Amino acid sequence: MFIRPVTMNDHAAVLELAQAAGIGMTSLPPDNDVLLDKILRAVKTFDGQPEGEGEESFLFVMEDPSSGKIVGTTGIWAQVGLKQPFYSYKINTITQSCSSPEIFSKHQMLQVVNDLTGTSEIGSLFLLPEYRRDRQGRLLSLCRFLFMADFPELFAETVIAEMRGWHDGEGNAPFYNSLARHFFEMEFREADYTNATKGNQFIADLMPKYPIYVSLLPKEAQAVIGKPYASSEPAKALLEKQGFRWKGYVDIFDGGPTMQAERELITTIRDSQQWEVTAIDDDMDAPKYMMTNGKFSAFRCCAGRMRPHGDGVMISPKAAEWLQVEKGDMIRGIEHQAKVEMA
């Protein structure tokens, strides 16, 4: 498998993936026109013609070279909230006391904020179930950090990842049903789809700006605040191994956690290295690495065998083919060790 920038020819395949991803994944909506626009923005970015400074949008696809089939997607937004506000709930704590009677109370509150405006965001991560093996999901997720390591000037100091919040797979989302539905007057599926395809202006128009006491929400809604959808648990675990943490920000729709990390401290970015390719040969005993070719519009990422060779490294012929590199070219890589698999 290798990962490359999306092209306009991938539109139909990406639409099929979006349909397979299901509800709750607003960064990959199953809408023909929205995905067409999303792909076009990414193509312009890779061509060096983004819509504006800080508005670079990167969408990558994973391709099965044996069939040419597109089996997964993954993406990065250079900065969020520059054109449309980026809304989150921030969990804050308020304490109150009274001397007569002697009572001390401590409550959590949800406050609509735009604190994460200007951060870089990773998203659009989806891999077909039949390809969730051999650490392919890990490669699809972490390739974004290798790209960031190659082009750090394009990204913010803080990187975030919105995890899908808990729902039952049929559109029953306790957090949404107990809170946002009262103001949007539409089912979770419709609200989620509206947000994904038409933007979030209706959030600004309809959501209350006042803090909401968590204790006033039904117990089933309280229980899923900051809880990811079941199939997103492995993705969250992988991000935590990379240094991401949940700092009290949740999605305004489903209450899913927004993870965040300082870009330069992300494990893959911090520990990846660059080498010159000094030999291309097979060595099945060599360790397996995640590798990129360090290029922008012709970006490639794959997993392959690598070992030291002279002043550089030897990589396998297959890796060289997928990365489109030759002897003398520079590559970036990090050992492909962890066994956490993606959903």
HELIX and SHEET records of a PDB file:
HELIX    1   1 MET A    8  ASP A   10  5                                   3    
HELIX    2   2 HIS A   11  ALA A   21  1                                  11    
HELIX    3   3 ASN A   32  PHE A   46  1                                  15    
HELIX    4   4 PRO A  129  TYR A  131  5                                   3    
HELIX    5   5 GLN A  136  ASP A  150  1                                  15    
HELIX    6   6 PRO A  152  LEU A  154  5                                   3    
HELIX    7   7 PRO A  174  SER A  178  1                                   5    
HELIX    8   8 ARG A  181  PHE A  184  1                                   4    
HELIX    9   9 PHE A  188  LYS A  198  1                                  11    
HELIX   10  10 GLN A  201  LEU A  206  1                                   6    
HELIX   11  11 VAL A  214  LEU A  216  5                                   3    
HELIX   12  12 LYS A  219  GLN A  222  1                                   4    
HELIX   13  13 ALA A  230  SER A  232  5                                   3    
HELIX   14  14 GLU A  233  LYS A  241  1                                   9    
HELIX   15  15 ARG A  263  LEU A  265  5                                   3    
HELIX   16  16 THR A  267  ASP A  271  1                                   5    
HELIX   17  17 PRO A  317  LEU A  323  1                                   7    
SHEET    1   A15 ILE A 212  TYR A 213  0                                        
SHEET    2   A15 ILE A 103  VAL A 113 -1                                        
SHEET    3   A15 SER A  88  CYS A  98 -1                                        
SHEET    4   A15 ARG A 245  VAL A 250 -1                                        
SHEET    5   A15 PRO A 257  GLU A 262 -1                                        
SHEET    6   A15 THR A 158  GLU A 162 -1                                        
SHEET    7   A15 SER A 120  LEU A 127  1                                        
SHEET    8   A15 LYS A  69  TRP A  77 -1                                        
SHEET    9   A15 SER A  57  ASP A  64 -1                                        
SHEET   10   A15 PHE A   2  PRO A   5 -1                                        
SHEET   11   A15 CYS A 301  HIS A 309 -1                                        
SHEET   12   A15 LYS A 288  THR A 292 -1                                        
SHEET   13   A15 MET A 330  GLU A 335 -1                                        
SHEET   14   A15 GLN A 273  ILE A 280 -1                                        
SHEET   15   A15 GLY A 312  ILE A 315  1                                        
END                                                                             
